[in-house]
Structures are given as C-alpha cells and as structure tokens.
Amino acid sequence: MEIDFDNRDRVSDFVTVPAGTYLCRITEVRPGTTRAGDERWSLRLVVAEGQHVGKQAAWDSLVFSTRGRSRARLVLQALGLPASGRVQIEPVDLEGRHALVEIRPAEYQSPSGEVVRRNEVPYDGIRAAPFEPPPLAKQAPAVAEAPEDERPPRRRKPAEDEPVRADEIPF
C-alpha cells in the first residue's frame, strides 16, 4: 500500500452544531456589499439555550436589493422589527435580538478546489420565538457579595442627549 502523508485533505469544516432548530441571538452584524453593489448585512447567530448554548450556529445574510427585500422583511418580522412601509434601521438594531433559527449543513467547493462545510439558514428558516428569550447567563461572584450598604453605587446609563462625565468612563 502506498500513502502520501504530505497530501492533506482539502476540506475545511466549519459545522459547529448539528442540524436542527435553535433559539439564537444575533451577536454581531457586519455591514458590507454584494458583488452587484447591493447593501448586505452578515448576521452572526449564536445558540442562546440548550446543549449548544454559546456556540456559533451559523452566519446568515440580509441583502437589501429588490430580490432580497422579501427575505429581509421575513427576517426583520421574526426579530420583532418593523417590516412594512418605509423604515429606518441600522445594524445595531438587530444585535441582541432572538429568533428560532433552522440550521442545516451545506457543502461547496471553493475556487481553489477546497471543500468547505458550514451551517446555513434556509430562506424561510427564521421565525419569531414564541416566548421571551432567556436572560444572559449571570456569572456567580468570585467571593461572597458585600452587604447592600457596602456595595459601590450602580452606574446608570446616560440618556442619549446627556453628556457622559469623565468619571463614568470605565477605562
């Protein structure tokens, strides 16, 4: 038998969770454009509960072209955002939102001949979560908490039109 140990498999496997439907949170939105010049937002979907919590489920995209408008409407509705008439929306408006997302594996061959495996979201694979998403996991304190009167005061978030004081900046 002859085997070439220098010949590597030309497969990149980015499948992180098995096929299924997961409650996912959008943790990142990357604005960009398609080759045709249409605006595209890439959405990073992370599993929000269950056995695979915290794992990246998939990247999905919204394309704001004439052809992509109906899917963008479907996704925005599932996320609880306005999706009819003329709306003004920014990428940050999607971050932190939850939806039920169908994940399935996909495989394609790159121009270099490498096989790439990754998870994808079908066209109609996003729907509104029928319940309130779980709160972000609260980490247990490293030591016992101090009594209420010994704790430092909580910082409040300033209003949009309120200037931020230098002593409120955490770094």
Summary of the structure (lengths in Angstrom):
residues: 171
radius of gyration: 21.4
end to end distance: 62.4
largest distance: 75.9
contacts: 357
relative contact order: 0.18
helix: 11%
strand: 32%
